[in-house]
Amino acid sequence: MTNISESTSSSMENMKDLTTKIQTILGEASSVIGMLNSFKYCAKGVVFVRAKLAHLEFMNKLYDAIVFKKTYDVVEHRQCNFGVFYYSDGIKEFGSDFDFKALEPYHIKVHDLGKKAMEFIKNGRFDNAFNTVKEMEEPLALLKKYLDNMIRRYI
């Protein structure tokens, strides 16, 4: 029983260390987002840079919620800033772009898994939440891939 407790404590310390490092990176990313917000849509690809950073931050917030046992509301894929853009101006401007169309199911999956993880957190099932966030890595990587393609093409 002591070994399990020590292992859990060690894992939690590792998670806290990881979260601290990610928060540092995201703090720097937030300053980039702030600068990009001042440009709004002067370059078509800025919205894809902001979407990429926001969804990385979304995943970090989920890890943070697990480590610090805190909850927050997770929005549906159509309600995040990128989702609002995607289903309005985005479709008008980029609707025929292969990568723009290809990223949609991964964007949906990231949000669905995020909502599922948060439900686990709300119910105190932190191991399940952690596994669900880990499951987000693949769809998030594919979302980033398509966003990167859009960034390269439009910036």
Sequence and secondary structure as in RCSB ss.txt:
>XXXX:A:sequence
MTNISESTSSSMENMKDLTTKIQTILGEASSVIGMLNSFKYCAKGVVFVRAKLAHLEFMNKLYDAIVFKKTYDVV
EHRQCNFGVFYYSDGIKEFGSDFDFKALEPYHIKVHDLGKKAMEFIKNGRFDNAFNTVKEMEEPLALLKKYLDNM
IRRYI
>XXXX:A:secstr
 HHHHHHHHHHHHHHHHHHHHHHHHHHHHHHHHHHHHHHTTSSTTHHHHHHHHHHHHHHHHHHHHHHHT      
 TTTSHHHHHIIIIIHHHHTT HHHHHHHHHHHHHHHHHHHHHHHHHTT HHHHHHHHHHTHHHHHHHHHHHHHH
HHHH 
